[in-house]
Amino acid sequence: MGAYYDEIEIEDMSWDDEKRVYHYPCPCGDRFEISKAQLANYEDIATCPSCSLIVRVVYDPVSF
């Protein structure tokens, strides 16, 4: 996959303790989301539940 809306550093994302996901604002008004389980499985794509945009999350899986 290569058509990312953007690449976001994990440090720029916020942790949502209630939903248990990292999130980042999406231009559509919703937010991109990715879980710790996804990151632990080397998945680096955060999706927006309201639109088709995706972002690549930049993080170090070894230190995560």
N, C-alpha and C positions, 0 to 999 in steps of 0.2 A: 504494500500500500504506500502511496506517495503523495496523495492529494490532501495534505493537512492544511487546515485553516491557519495554524500557527504552531510554534514549538514553545512550550511553557516549562520553566524550571520548577521543580517540585517545591522549592523554597518560596515561590511566588503564589503557590496555591494555599488555600485555607483548609483546615481540618474541621469537618462537621461531626461533632461527637454524637449527635442524635442519629444521623443517617449513616455514620461510620464510613464516610468517604472524604477524599480530598475534592475540593471544588474550585472553580475559576469562572468568572463571569463570561457569558456568551453574548455576542452582539444581539441575539434575538430576545434577550431579556431573561432567559433562564440561566443555567450554568452547566459547564462541563463537569463531569464527575468520574472519578476512578477510585476503586477500593484498594486497601492495603493488600488484600488477597490477590488482586489482579497484578499489582506491582511485584509482589513476591513471586508470581508466576512469569515474570519478565514481560508482562503485557504493558505497553507504554502508550496506549491509545485511550484518551478520555473522550467520552461521547456526551452530546447534549441530548436530553430526552425529548426536547421540543422541536429540534430541527435536525438537519442532516450534517451539520458541521462537526468535525472532529479535530482534536489537537494531539500532538505528540508530547508526552511528558518526558522531560529530560531529567534523569536521576541516575545515581550509581547503584545498580542492583546489588553489588557486593556489599556495600556499607548499609544498604537499606535493611 
